[in-house]
């Protein structure tokens, strides 16, 4: 093992979260080391956000074109080989040279290998070719190791070579038949992508609808579109066993009603677990494999030098929220290192990740798109707010009728009746992803309804739905 090396901050995990935290620490003048066991850039760059959206963008553009007057008759099928090649490019062909160069440019030191805590403020790195490094942090260690897909305990699944999100986003071929288990974001996005690329898709969902974390009407719109495209959806259904001979050839799913579904590949999209099982948590009194509970500066409760940022803290498992947390945590680490008072009393200050509670935005890139920020109606009511939901049919907006023929969609805003502000906004419909940031600004900014009345939407855009929602609310 090499001699111990000291840094102000040691970051374990070089995905987008770790990269952003390293950037903020360096901006605060702190020396920073980053430890990564796989590719710099992490899950998002190579197996999640970038490759999945590279698969979905052609699918959504193709669907929009088929619904556009004067264009629909000339639209042909997707070139699956070209789409997969484009996906490979957006995933940088699973090489991280560019992102390694970026880390170098900000002055962070990269250590490749498995990083493990080794007591207070210490990280041991088992690197390639027998290399070992001992790192000590003067101020903070930040765990940014993300999450991994979980395979449920289904008889026969072990050895069946089922896909997780990684295989689905990086597959070099399109299966003729794809069974998807799970109706959350990964399940419906990959069902959308592969159905557009030519797969016969069957979705098996244990619950009563798709996208259960969003307003119920969202999943209804997405399910209708998938079914119209030829997809089969089995709701309120569980898989009792999986059969596949030696992990090759067709795979058979046995359902709880006795039905058997045969497919060429099966994607399991039923949940995530933190990547904390092998990072030395036991050496600092924490449970290996656990989610890490943190305060609003992302500092682990009870340990003043340890931070857990991104998926590992289970606050909001989204890349953009993890990067947001990294900016907050980096600022807090810098302030504490310099003994500058934190803005802990300021709910929306520089050192509090308040948006994790109040204004989490998410876009689901299905056809139609789904986009939401803040609380759903059910969540707001459960939290004890006195609220009113205001709905509007997006197809009635002039901009929607121009966007494509037969536009279908819906918008909802959840109004806090005591404060006269928005607690949440949800859209479903083609192209609504780009509406979401205006809603996020309104929710995070707690903009009064009376002031929103003066934010005039341009005509004829889909954003005119804001005016219609406000008119409906005011009566």
C-alpha positions in Angstrom: 0.0 0.0 0.0 1.2 3.5 -0.8 1.8 6.1 1.8 -1.4 7.8 3.1 -2.4 10.8 1.1 -4.5 13.7 2.5 -7.1 15.7 0.7 -9.7 18.1 2.0 -12.5 16.1 0.5 -12.7 12.5 -0.7 -15.6 11.6 -3.0 -16.5 7.9 -3.5 -18.3 7.6 -6.8 -17.7 9.5 -10.0 -21.1 9.6 -11.5 -22.9 13.0 -12.2 -23.4 13.4 -8.4 -19.8 12.8 -7.5 -18.6 14.9 -10.4 -20.7 17.9 -9.3 -19.7 17.6 -5.7 -16.0 17.5 -6.7 -16.6 20.6 -8.8 -18.2 22.5 -6.0 -15.5 21.4 -3.5 -12.8 22.6 -5.9 -14.6 25.8 -6.5 -14.5 26.4 -2.7 -10.7 26.0 -2.8 -10.6 22.5 -1.3 -8.3 19.7 -2.6 -10.4 16.8 -3.8 -9.9 13.2 -4.6 -12.5 11.1 -6.5 -12.7 7.3 -6.4 -14.5 5.3 -9.1 -14.7 1.5 -9.6 -16.3 1.6 -13.1 -16.6 4.4 -15.6 -16.3 8.1 -14.8 -19.8 9.5 -15.6 -21.6 6.7 -13.8 -25.0 5.1 -14.5 -26.6 8.1 -16.1 -24.0 8.5 -18.8 -23.7 4.9 -19.9 -26.7 2.8 -18.7 -29.5 5.2 -17.8 -30.4 8.8 -18.8 -28.3 9.2 -21.9 -28.7 5.9 -23.7 -32.3 5.5 -22.7 -33.3 8.9 -24.0 -31.3 8.2 -27.2 -33.5 5.2 -27.7 -36.7 7.1 -26.9 -36.1 10.3 -28.8 -36.5 8.7 -32.3 -39.5 6.8 -31.0 -41.3 9.9 -29.8 -40.3 11.9 -33.0 -41.6 9.1 -35.1 -44.9 9.0 -33.2 -45.3 12.8 -33.5 -44.6 12.6 -37.3 -47.3 10.0 -37.7 -49.8 12.4 -36.2 -48.9 15.4 -38.3 -50.9 16.4 -41.3 -48.9 16.4 -44.6 -46.2 14.2 -43.0 -48.0 11.2 -41.7 -48.4 9.5 -45.1 -44.7 9.6 -45.9 -43.4 8.3 -42.5 -41.8 4.9 -42.6 -40.7 2.7 -39.7 -37.7 3.4 -37.5 -34.2 2.2 -38.6 -33.5 0.1 -35.5 -29.8 -0.4 -36.5 -29.3 3.4 -36.9 -31.1 4.1 -33.6 -28.9 1.6 -31.7 -25.8 3.2 -33.3 -26.9 6.6 -32.3 -27.5 5.3 -28.8 -23.9 4.0 -28.7 -22.6 7.5 -29.6 -24.6 9.2 -26.9 -23.2 6.6 -24.4 -19.7 7.6 -25.7 -19.3 3.9 -26.8 -18.9 3.1 -23.0 -15.5 4.9 -22.8 -15.0 7.7 -20.2 -12.0 9.5 -21.7 -13.9 12.8 -22.0 -15.2 12.8 -18.5 -11.8 11.8 -17.1 -10.4 14.8 -18.9 -13.1 17.1 -17.3 -12.1 15.9 -13.8 -8.5 16.7 -14.6 -9.5 20.1 -15.8 -11.1 21.1 -12.5 -8.1 19.8 -10.6 -9.6 16.8 -8.9 -7.4 13.6 -8.5 -9.0 10.4 -9.8 -8.3 7.1 -8.2 -9.6 4.0 -10.1 -10.8 1.1 -8.0 -13.1 0.0 -5.2 -13.3 2.6 -2.5 -14.2 1.6 1.1 -14.4 3.5 4.3 -11.8 2.5 6.8 -12.8 4.3 9.9 -13.3 8.1 10.4 -12.3 10.2 7.4 -10.3 7.4 5.8 -10.9 5.6 2.5 -9.0 2.6 1.2 -8.9 2.1 -2.6 -8.2 -1.3 -4.1 -7.1 -0.4 -7.6 -6.2 -2.2 -10.8 -3.2 -4.5 -11.0 -2.9 -4.8 -7.2 -2.6 -1.0 -6.5 -3.7 0.1 -3.1 -4.2 3.7 -1.8 -5.0 5.1 1.6 -6.8 8.4 1.5 -7.5 10.7 4.4 -10.1 13.5 4.3 -9.3 16.6 6.4 -12.9 17.8 6.2 -15.4 15.4 4.5 -16.0 12.1 2.8 -18.9 12.0 0.4 -20.6 8.7 -0.6 -22.0 9.1 -4.1 -22.1 5.5 -5.2 -25.7 5.5 -6.5 -28.1 2.6 -6.7 -28.5 -0.7 -8.6 -31.4 -2.6 -10.0 -32.9 -5.2 -7.7 -34.0 -8.7 -8.9 -37.0 -10.0 -6.9 -37.1 -13.4 -5.4 -38.9 -15.2 -8.2 -38.2 -19.0 -8.7 -36.2 -19.6 -11.8 -35.1 -15.9 -12.3 -31.5 -16.7 -11.1 -29.8 -18.1 -14.2 -32.4 -16.9 -16.6 -30.2 -14.0 -17.7 -33.0 -11.5 -17.3 -32.4 -7.9 -18.3 -32.1 -5.1 -15.8 -32.1 -1.4 -16.9 -28.4 -1.8 -17.8 -29.0 -4.5 -20.4 -32.1 -2.8 -21.7 -30.3 0.5 -22.4 -27.2 -1.2 -23.9 -28.5 -4.1 -25.8 -26.9 -4.5 -29.3 -30.1 -5.9 -30.7 -33.9 -5.6 -30.6 -35.6 -8.7 -29.3 -38.6 -9.9 -31.3 -40.6 -10.3 -28.1 -39.9 -8.4 -24.9 -41.6 -9.0 -21.6 -41.3 -6.2 -19.1 -42.0 -6.8 -15.4 -42.8 -3.5 -13.6 -44.9 -0.5 -14.4 -42.6 2.3 -13.1 -40.5 4.7 -15.1 -37.9 2.2 -16.4 -40.6 -0.3 -17.4 -42.8 2.1 -19.3 -39.9 3.9 -21.0 -38.2 0.7 -22.2 -41.6 -0.7 -23.3 -42.1 2.5 -25.3 -38.6 2.4 -26.9 -38.6 -1.3 -27.8 -42.2 -1.3 -29.1 -41.2 1.5 -31.4 -38.1 -0.4 -32.6 -40.2 -3.4 -33.5 -40.5 -5.6 -30.4 -43.8 -7.2 -29.4 -44.1 -5.9 -25.8 -45.9 -7.4 -22.9 -46.0 -5.4 -19.6 -46.7 -7.4 -16.4 -47.6 -5.1 -13.5 -48.4 -6.1 -10.0 -50.4 -2.9 -9.3 -53.5 -1.5 -10.8 -51.9 1.0 -13.1 -48.8 2.4 -14.7 -46.5 5.1 -13.1 -48.2 4.8 -9.7 -46.1 7.6 -8.2 -47.8 10.1 -10.5 -51.4 11.3 -10.8 -53.6 8.3 -11.8 -54.7 9.8 -15.1 -51.0 9.8 -16.3 -50.7 6.0 -16.3 -54.1 5.7 -18.0 -52.9 7.8 -20.9 -49.6 6.0 -21.2 -51.3 2.5 -21.0 -53.8 3.5 -23.7 -51.1 4.6 -26.1 -49.0 1.4 -25.5 -52.1 -0.7 -26.1 -53.0 1.1 -29.3 -49.4 0.4 -30.5 -49.9 -3.3 -30.0 -48.6 -3.7 -26.5 -50.2 -6.2 -24.1 -50.6 -4.9 -20.5 -51.4 -7.3 -17.6 -52.4 -5.2 -14.5 -52.9 -6.7 -11.0 -50.7 -9.6 -12.1 -47.6 -11.2 -10.5 -45.0 -13.4 -12.0 -44.7 -16.7 -10.0 -41.8 -18.3 -11.8 -39.5 -17.9 -14.8 -38.3 -20.7 -17.1 -35.3 -20.5 -19.4 -33.2 -23.4 -20.4 -29.5 -22.8 -19.5 -30.1 -19.0 -19.8 -30.6 -19.2 -23.5 -33.4 -19.3 -26.0 -37.0 -18.1 -25.2 -37.9 -17.2 -21.7 -41.3 -18.1 -20.2 -43.1 -16.2 -17.5 -45.7 -18.1 -15.4 -48.3 -15.7 -14.0 -50.3 -16.0 -10.9 -53.5 -16.8 -12.9 -51.7 -19.7 -14.6 -51.1 -17.9 -17.9 -47.7 -18.5 -19.5 -46.1 -15.7 -21.6 -43.1 -16.5 -23.8 -40.6 -13.9 -24.9 -37.1 -13.6 -26.3 -36.0 -11.4 -23.4 -37.4 -10.3 -20.0 -36.7 -7.0 -18.4 -37.1 -6.8 -14.6 -37.8 -3.2 -13.6 -39.2 -3.6 -10.1 -37.0 -1.4 -7.9 -33.5 -0.1 -6.9 -31.2 -0.7 -3.9 -28.3 1.5 -2.7 -24.8 0.6 -3.7 -23.6 0.6 -0.1 -23.1 -3.1 0.5 -19.3 -3.1 0.0 -18.1 0.4 0.9 -17.0 -0.2 4.5 -20.0 1.3 6.3 -19.5 -1.1 9.2 -16.2 0.6 10.0 -18.1 3.8 11.0 -21.0 2.1 12.7 -23.5 2.0 9.8 -25.3 -1.0 8.2 -23.8 -2.3 4.9 -26.4 -2.2 2.1 -28.5 0.4 3.8 -29.9 3.7 2.5 -28.1 6.5 4.4 -30.3 9.0 6.3 -29.1 12.6 5.9 -30.1 16.2 6.9 -30.9 18.8 4.3 -27.2 19.6 3.7 -26.8 15.8 2.9 -24.7 15.1 5.9 -25.2 11.7 7.4 -27.1 11.9 10.6 -24.8 11.5 13.6 -21.5 11.7 11.7 -20.3 15.2 11.1 -17.7 14.5 8.4 -19.7 12.0 6.3 -22.1 13.0 3.5 -24.4 10.8 1.4 -25.4 12.4 -1.9 -27.7 11.2 -4.7 -29.5 7.9 -4.8 -27.8 6.5 -1.7 -29.8 8.8 0.6 -33.2 7.7 -0.9 -34.6 11.3 -1.0 -35.2 11.5 -4.8 -33.7 8.9 -7.1 -33.2 11.2 -10.1 -30.0 12.4 -11.7 -30.9 16.0 -11.7 -31.9 15.9 -8.0 -28.6 14.1 -7.2 -26.7 16.9 -9.0 -28.7 19.5 -7.1 -27.9 17.8 -3.8 -24.2 17.7 -4.8 -24.3 21.5 -5.3 -25.9 22.0 -1.9 -23.6 19.5 -0.2 -20.5 21.0 -1.9 -21.5 24.5 -0.7 -22.1 23.2 2.9 -18.8 21.3 3.0 -17.0 24.5 1.8 -18.7 26.6 4.3 -18.0 24.3 7.2 -14.4 23.9 6.2 -14.0 27.7 6.2 -16.1 28.0 9.4 -18.6 30.2 7.6 -22.1 30.1 9.2 -24.5 27.9 7.3 -27.8 29.3 6.1 -29.5 26.5 8.1 -32.4 28.8 9.1 -33.2 29.6 5.4 -35.5 27.0 4.0 -34.5 27.9 0.5 -30.9 28.9 1.3 -27.6 27.7 -0.3 -27.1 24.9 2.2 -30.5 23.2 2.2 -31.8 20.7 -0.4 -35.4 21.8 0.2 -36.5 20.9 -3.4 -36.1 17.2 -2.4 -39.2 17.7 -0.3 -41.2 20.4 -2.1 -40.3 20.6 -5.7 -39.0 17.5 -7.3 -39.5 17.6 -11.1 -39.6 14.5 -13.3 -40.2 13.8 -17.0 -41.1 10.3 -18.2 -40.2 10.1 -21.9 -43.0 7.9 -23.0 -45.6 8.5 -25.8 -47.3 10.6 -24.5 -44.8 12.3 -22.3 -45.5 12.6 -18.6 -44.2 15.5 -16.5 -44.8 16.4 -12.9 -43.3 18.5 -10.1 -44.1 18.8 -6.4 -47.0 17.0 -4.7 -49.8 15.0 -6.3 -53.3 15.6 -5.1 -53.2 12.5 -2.9 -49.8 13.4 -1.5 -50.9 16.9 -0.7 -54.1 15.7 1.1 -52.1 13.1 3.0 -49.7 15.8 4.2 -52.6 17.7 5.7 -52.8 20.6 3.2 -56.2 22.1 2.4 -56.0 21.9 -1.4 -58.0 22.0 -4.6 -57.1 20.2 -7.8 -57.7 22.1 -11.1 -57.8 20.0 -14.3 -57.8 21.0 -17.9 -58.0 19.0 -21.2 -54.9 19.8 -23.1 -56.5 18.9 -26.4 -58.6 22.1 -26.0 -55.6 24.3 -26.1 -54.9 25.8 -29.6 -51.2 25.0 -29.4 -51.9 21.4 -28.8 -54.2 21.1 -31.9 -51.3 22.6 -34.0 -48.7 20.3 -32.4 -50.3 17.1 -33.8 -53.5 15.7 -35.0 -55.7 13.9 -32.5 -53.8 15.4 -29.5 -54.6 13.8 -26.2 -53.5 15.1 -22.8 -54.4 16.5 -19.5 -53.0 19.0 -17.0 -53.5 19.4 -13.3 -52.4 22.0 -10.8 -52.8 21.4 -7.0 -53.5 24.6 -5.2 -52.8 25.3 -1.5 -56.0 27.2 -0.6 -54.5 28.7 2.5 -51.4 30.2 0.9 -52.8 30.5 -2.6 -49.7 28.9 -4.1 -49.1 25.8 -6.2 -48.0 22.6 -4.4 -47.8 20.5 -7.5 -48.4 20.4 -11.3 -48.7 17.4 -13.6 -48.9 17.2 -17.4 -49.4 14.3 -19.7 -49.4 14.6 -23.5 -47.1 14.9 -26.5 -44.3 17.5 -25.9 -45.2 18.3 -22.3 -41.7 17.7 -21.0 -40.7 21.2 -22.0 -43.6 22.7 -20.1 -42.3 21.4 -16.8 -39.7 23.9 -15.9 -42.2 26.7 -15.8 -44.2 24.6 -13.3 -41.0 23.9 -11.3 -40.3 27.6 -11.1 -43.8 28.3 -9.9 -43.7 25.5 -7.3 -40.1 26.1 -6.0 -40.6 29.9 -6.1 -44.0 29.6 -4.2 -45.3 32.1 -6.7 -48.7 33.5 -5.6 -51.6 32.6 -7.9 -52.4 36.3 -8.3 -48.9 36.9 -9.7 -49.1 33.9 -12.0 -52.1 35.6 -13.6 -49.6 38.2 -15.0 -47.3 35.5 -16.5 -48.9 35.7 -20.0 -48.3 32.6 -22.1 -47.5 33.0 -25.8 -50.2 32.1 -28.3 -50.6 29.6 -29.9 -48.4 27.4 -27.7 -49.3 24.4 -25.5 -48.2 26.6 -22.6 -51.5 28.5 -22.9 -52.8 25.7 -20.7 -51.4 27.8 -17.8 -54.0 30.5 -18.6 -56.8 28.0 -18.9 -55.9 26.4 -15.5 -55.8 29.8 -13.8 -59.1 30.8 -15.5 -60.7 27.5 -14.2 -59.4 28.2 -10.7 -60.7 31.7 -10.6 -64.0 30.7 -12.2 
